[in-house]
Amino acid sequence: MKRIVTIVAIVVFIAALLFFFRYFKGKGAENVSFDTVDPENMPRQIAEVLPNYRMKEKALVAKINDEIYVVVTRGEKNTAGYEVEIDKLTLDDEDGEKVLTVFAKYTDPKPGDVTAQILTYPFAVVKTDMTELPQKVVLEKEYKN
């Protein structure tokens, strides 16, 4: 009986530790300010490399003329009506590495909506106030209704 109580206590303790670390992970992250860049005003270098990444769903970071840009691509879509918007950026220090987390909001066409039947490649570009590139970029997606 004592052995079962001890095992249960250990399992509860481990579960509490996991919850604690998961809950407080990222609490020290700092927000990064940014400005949205219209596609017609984005730097030429981004426009040139964007076709290489437009088929993928990911977040990219680029340094152009001492300015840091973040690009989020949604991949190839079969119809119009898909959008992406960068909602928030946070910078955290994990194990000595600077980690940029990009929080993106995705919008999909509603079922039954009439949309153009064309291939689209939704993306968003922002210019940040960061001064150096992060070592790692994480994309967190949220779907809007």
Secondary structure, DSSP 8 states (H G I E B T S, - for coil): -HHHHHHHHHHHHHHHHHHHHHHHTTTT-EE--EEEE-GGGS-HHHHHHHHHHTTSEEEEEEEETTEEEEEEEE--BSSS--EEEEEEEEEEEETTEEEEEEEEEEE---TT-----S-B--EEEEEE--SS--SEEEEEEEEE-
